[in-house]
Amino acid sequence: MRYLSVMRRISIIPLYIFLTFNVFMYGQKDLVQLGELDASIKETSGLIYYNGSLITHNDSGNTPQLFELNPENGEILRTVTITNAQNMDWEDLSQDENLIYIGDFGNNSGSREDLGFYIINKNDYQNSTTVSAERISFAYPDQLDFTTTVNSDWDAEAFFVLGDNLIVLTKQWQGMGTVAYKIPKTAGNHIAQRMDSYQIDGLITGSMYKKTENKLVLTGYSELLFPFIVEIDGVSDTAIFSGTVSKSSLDIGIAQIEAIANFEDTYFITSEEFINSTPQIISTSRLFSFTLENIVQANEKLVLYQPEGNFLLSYRLDTEDEVFEQAIFDVSGRRVFYNPIAIFKDGSIDTSYLRPSLYFLSFFLDEGKVVKPFIIN
């Protein structure tokens, strides 16, 4: 399962803390949960919309199967097995007019030398529950070290079809960015061509390209499992991120969002099951839908900064609203700091008395709350 390293990073965060705060940073209002996914696809990792249904699959170590879903509720309608394939680490799906592509390039450890795709004919997929696939194999031209590591920058969980090529977008666990690589969509062995990169400040997990609008939409999450989408308008076949790039947050609390697909103006995303024991966090595998018109672009209403070794947490709050109260909550939801008077929108708070942990700085305004996490090391 691909979330273990993330779990270690956020193991101190209880789920309810995110569900009780009305956080402006995550202001999307019309995202709809359509249903929870069956336990057999709790590690959903790719998604496309085809022939009136959604298609998904699980990631590393699971069966080489595609699961056809009802787009209204996520129920499994049909299962198709690829007889000559192995699910080493399937991470995403894409398609063109005649073919379905499965991205087998998950590489969290950075040690894989067998990256590739499986190609399935749509006619075969429609007419049988067992199909065979062709194979595309590729290597990154600039990866020279294959030493096993934890949370590699050579991982990838997203790709899409662009003309005669498949575009892979890396998931940089260390750099928090992504690099775009181009691979011909023909069976055989290929050396990927590096295109460009972008500092997403998050982990990219899924992508879909809308050819009619020349728009690329990515999905992912932050180190603290806050999900987001990224829109790129004006994609070029030589520079993926040369157009207008905007990032928006999704108001669903903690969720390990893994994949995205669309039908006309409706977008679908799936989340993988996420479980942590101490404290208890349970985020089930689910199917959501939304429209881009209803997404509120993320903005930095609250900026926090704290120089290393300094106990003063400085903040800047960008709002015209009156501020009534200011508070800090710990991970249990207990209030550890409270200021009901003389609240400035630009100032500092003494945090020297706080033990190392994750906290949440909250401002109470006319229209609700603005909340942002910070860490005391």
N, C-alpha and C positions, 0 to 999 in steps of 0.2 A: 504494500500500500504506500502511496507516494506522500502521505502527510506526516510520517513519523518525525522527520527532522523539524518540520514546522511545529509539531506538538511540543517538542522539547523547548522550543523558543518561547511558547506562550502558555506553558503548563500552569501558570499561576492565574490565568484569567477565567473567571466563572462566566458562563453564558448569560445569566440574567442581567448582568450589569449593562450589557449592550441593548437588552430588550426593554429596559425601564427608562432609559434616557432618550429624549427626543433630540437627537444630534443633528444640527443643521448640516454638517458635513455630508450626511447621508440622507439627503432630502427627497429622493425619488418617491413619489406618492402612489403611482399606479402600477407598480410591479405586482403581479398576481401569482400566488402559489397555486398551481394546478393540481398537484397531488404528490404524495410520497411514492418513491420508486420501489419496486419489488426488491426483496433481499438479494435476489440473484444478480442484480445490477447495482449494488450499493457502491461499487467502485467505478461508476460511469465516468468516462474520460473523453469521449468524442461524440459529436452530434451533427447530423444533417437532416434536412427536410426533403423527402422524396416521395412522389406518388401519393400524396395525401397523408403520409405518416412520418414520424420521426424515427431515425435509426441511431442507436448508440452501441457502445461496447464497454467492457471493463478494461482496466489497465493491467500492469505487470503480473505475470504468473497465473492469470485466469485463462478460461477456455477461449479458443479461437472462434468466437461466435459474434454475430451481429444480432441485436435485439430490436425488433420493430415495435414502436410505441404508438399508442393512441395520443395524438397531440392535445386532446381535451383534458386528459387526466393522468397520462403517463403509464397506463396499463399496458402490459406486454401483449402484443397481438400475434407475433410470430418470431421464431428464432431460426437463424440461418448459420450453418456451420461451414467454415472454410477448411476443407479436408486436408490440404497440403501446407497449412500454415501453422506457426507457433506464436503464441502471444508472449513474446519476450517482454515487451513493454509497450503495448499499443497506447497511443496518447491522443490521437485526433483523427477525424474523418473529413474528407472533402469529396467533391464530385465534379464531373463535367457532363456533357450531354449523354455519353454512352457508358461511362465508367465510374466506379466508386473506388476511392483510394483510402487505404488505412495506413496511418503513420506509425511505424514500429521503430521509434527512435528515442524513446525515453532513456535518459542517460544520467541519472542523478549522481552516480559515482564518478562519472567522467571516464570510465574505463572501457566502454563498449566500442568494438571495432566492427560490428555487424549491423550498422544502422540501415534502415530501409523503409520501403513501402510495399504493401500488397495491393495488386490491381484486380478488381472484380468487374466482370461484365454485367451490366444492369439487366440484360435479358436473362442471363443465368440466375441472377439474384431473384428476379420476379417469378421464375418458373420452377424453382426447386428450393428445398431447405438445406441442400448440400451443394456447395460450389467449390471449384478450384480457383487458384489465383496465380497470377504472374508476380514476379518480384523485381523491384527496383532496389539496388544497393548503392549507398553513397558514403562518402567520407568528407569531413571538413578539411579544406586545404591548409588551414592554419592551426589545427590541433596536432601538436607534435608529442605531447606528453599524455600517456594513457594510464598513469598511476591512479589507483583507486583512491578516492578522496570522499569527503562528506560534503554534500551540497555543492556540486560542481557548477561552474558557469557553462559547461558543455551539455547541460540538460536541455531538453526541448519538449514542449507539449502542444504546439500549435503549428498548423500549416494551412495553406489554401492554394487553389489552382489559379494561375494567372497566365492566360494564353497557353503556350506550349510547355509551361514550366510549373513545378511545384515549389512554393516558397515556404521554407521552414523558418520559424521564429524561435530563437533560443530562449530558455528560461534561466536567467543568470541569478543563481542563489546568492552569490557573493556581490556581484556588481549591481543587482537590482535593475538591470537594463535588458535589452534584447538586441540580437543581431539577426539580420535577414540574409538567408542563403537561398540560391536558386539552383534547382536540380531539374533536368529534363524529365518529362513525364513519360518516358519510354523504358521498357524493361531492359535490364542490364546493369553494368557497373559504372558509376559516375563519380567525378570529383565535384563537389558543390562549389558554386561561385559566390563569394561573399559580395553582398550588395551594399547595405548600409546598416546603421544601428540607431537606437534611440534610448534615451535614459527614461524609462517608464516609471522608475521608482516603485517597482512592484514586481510580481511574478506572473508572467503571461502563461495562461493555461489553455486558451482556445481562440479560434479565429474563424471568421467567415467573410467572404468577399462578395459584394453586391455589384455585379458587372454593369447593370443598367445605370447605376449612379456613380460608378468608379469609387466606391466607398468600401473601406476595410473596417470591420468592427472586431475588436479584441476583447477578451475577458480575462480576468485574473484576480489576484488578491494581494493585500499587503502582507508584511511579515506577521501582523497580528490577525490575519484572516479577515480583514475588511474587504469585501468584494468590490470590484470596479469594472467599468468598461472603458475602452479607448476607441474613438472614432478617428479615422484618417481619411480625409476627403482629398481626392486628386492623387491616386496612386500611380506611380510611374513604373515601367518595367525595368528601369535601371536604378531607381531610388524609391523604396517603399514609403519612407517617411518624409518625402519632399513636399507633400501637400500640407493642409491644415490639420493639426493634431489637437484633439480635445479629450479630456479625461473626466469621467463622471462616476459618482459613487452609487451603490445600490443599497437601499434601505431594508436589508434583510438580516441585520445583525452579523454574527459570526457564521460564515458559510464557506466551504471549500469549493468555490465555483470552478468547474472543470471544462465546460464546453458551451458553444453557442451555435445556433442555426436560425434561419428565418424563413418565413413564407410571406411574401409581399411586405407589408409594413409591420408585421408581428414578428418579434424575436423571441426565441426560446433559449433558456439556459438550464443546465443541470448542475447539481451539487453532489459531491461525493460524501459518503458518510464520514463523520469526524467524531471520535470518542476520546475523551480524556477522563482519567479516574480521580485524580486529586489536584484541585477540586473537580467536581463532576461537570463535564461539558459534553453534551450530546447534540450533535447537529446531523439530522438524518439526510439521506439521499433524496433529493426532491427535484421536481420540474417546475420552472417558473416561466412566465411570459411577460412581455412589456413592449411598448413602442418607444422609439427614440425621442419622439416629440414630448413624451412625458418624463424624460430624464432631466433632472436638474444638474447642471454642470457643477462639479465640485469647486469650491473656492475656499481660500484660507481665511475664514472668518476669525479664526483664533490661531495665532502663531506663537509657538513656545520655543525658547532657547535658554540653555543653561551651560555656560562654559565649564569644561572639565575642571573638577576640583573646587567649583564654586557652589555654595549652598543656596544661592539666590536663583529661583526660577523666574525668569523674565517672560513677560507675555505682552502681546499686542492684540487687541480685540477690535475688529473692523465691523462696526455696526452703528446705525443711527439711533437705535433703540436705547431707552434708559435701562441701566443695569441696576437690579434690585438687590441681588445677593451674589456672593462668591463663595465657593466651597471646594474642598478636595475630598474625594472618596477613595478608600482603599479597595482592594480586590474583593473583599467580603461585602462591600456596599456600605461600610461604616464611615460616617463622616469624621474626618480627622482634622479638618480646618474649616472655619466658618467666619465670614465677614459680611455683616448685614449693612454696614455703613461705610461712607467715604470710599466708594469703589471707583477706581480709575480704569480707563480703557487701555492704558499703557502703563505698566508698572512691574513690580517684582514681589515675590513671596519668599520668605525664609523657609527653607525645607530641611534645615539642619537636624531637626528632631525626627525626621522620617527615616525608618529603617529601609534598607535596600528592597525594593519591590516595584510593582506597577501601580500607578495611581491615576486618578481622573480629575482634571481641573474643570470645574463647572461654573458657568455664568448664567444667571437666571434673568431673562429679559421679558419684555412685553409679550413676545410671540412664542416663548418657550425657553429652551435651554440651548446653550452651546457647550459642548463637552469635547475634550481632547485628552488622550492618554499621554503620560510621560513616565519615564523610568528613573528611579534612584538607584545607582549602581553601588 
